[in-house]
Amino acid sequence: MARAGWLATIVLCTLLPFVGQFYGDRGAGWLAIDFRAYYCAALAQREHRNPYFAQSIHDCERTTPAPFYRVPENVSVPAPYPPYALAFMYPITLLPFAAAVYLWWALLAASLLIAAAALARAAAAPALVAWGALALSLGLTSLTSGNVIPLAVAAIVVAALLAQRGKLAAASLALAFAMIEPQIALPASVGFFALAPRGRPYLIATFAALLLVALATAGFAQTLGYGTLVLPAHALSEVSRDNQYSLSTVLAALGVSDRAAVTAGSVSYIVALVAGVVLALRLARQYDDPALAVLVPPAVSLLGGTFVHTGEIAIAAPACLVLLMRAAPQRAWLLGTLILLAVPWMLSTSAALFLAPIFPAAYLAYALRHRDRRMALAVALGAFAVIFGLFELAIGGGHASHIVREHPPIDPRLAEAGWRQLVLGNTTNSLVMWLLRLPTWIGLIAFAALAAAVARGSAAHPSPDRRLLESRA
């Protein structure tokens, strides 16, 4: 009976926030904003136009039927994805947008379910615990906008499970698919490459295939321009955005120039990636678990970089859960960290998050801490207090702290030029926006610190690496 009660509660606490978020975004006019950009950019590339130029996508984005997002007259929403990623989306552009968006939402929902199922197996955790780690952190943050991140996270978690089972060729293929979101898939791929020598040829082959797809669909000049023009421009366009978690955004808010902030963010991403891989290798060898080599590096890499949104944070939850199920001495601390990562605190501005204290917060505490009801109640009350406090601060407004400085020019042909003006017009740099991000930052820092603490003890107890060298490709 208790299990049935929890199951009903979990279904209710998942569906109601999803419905509430869809309702809110529909009323605010933000519905499918990200998918609209993907659809138009993929269509432009399929028709041999440059998908990164505003001229190529603006008319498409302006013809969006109600109730989906429609861009202002002087703005185009950029789709800063590699040419091969846009090529993956060609089939969906054969449908009218209204039909395509519902199919896309179905794909994202399926990805969320696949990610949770794969995580449950990789972590050897109950399915509902895995769902708790991902339902809101991945689903609530991405579904309404149509963001592609659930596809990438699902692919990375599946790759971790396949690597754990010694299926290195299939794991390499999953990682290549995850490269639709390069900033989180690259650290996972480097961790896999460093750990599994027998998997390297497969990974190299699949990544070479991505390059060939890019060259075949976009050509050399456009593919090169993506790396040399589009990515730097997009980092500049988003560097001041209020809902960014990147180091670049922190530095820009402190008055560092945009270019210097982006440069520092890029360097920090490399440093965090390397640190994440080093930690992952030690942990994977200590527990003889290749899944950690795939999941830990992207989680640690979120502490640096130039572009980290709320949706990307979801990749840290699987790493935390897998480590929690392995590292018994640190389990209590990792549980607290998992709850911080599983709740998208940034969405405390929406009433859709008010059920989060029950699920996932209280349920994760109950299921992973000896089914202690008093512990679950305390966690629920604490989470509610934080969410309610952030909600009250947000609806009360906040003092905007604008830093006056010059912004370096962006190529006016790129969609990022107009997009930056929209971002700057909505940037407040207010205390409330920093507080909304604080619990997530605490969670990311806590995970990196706990992973380092566990890894420090791994050198004295090396694993015989039984599964690490196996390949059943």
Secondary structure, DSSP 8 states (H G I E B T S, - for coil): -HHHHHHHHHHHHHHHHHHHHHHHHHHHT-TTHHHHHHHHHHHHHHTTS-TTBHHHHHHHHHT--TTS----TT--------HHHHHHTGGGGGS-HHHHHHHHHHHHHHHHHHHHHHHHHHHT--HHHHHHHHIIIIIIHHTTTT-SHHHHHHHHHHHHHHHHTT-HHHHHHHHHHHTTSHHHHHHHHHHHHHH-GGGHHHHHHHHHHHHHHHHHHHHHHHHHHIIIIIHHHHHHHHTT-TT--SHHHHHHHTT--HHHHHHHHHHHHHHHHHHHHHHHHHHHHHTT-HHHHHHHHHHHHTTSSS---TGGGGGHHHHHHHHHHH-GGGHHHHHHHHHHHHS-GGGGGSGGGTTTIIIIIIHHHHHHTTT-HHHHHHHHHHHHHHHHHHHHHHHT---------------TTBHHHHHHHHHHHT----HHHHHHHHHHHHHHHHHHHHHHHHHHTTTTS----TGGG----
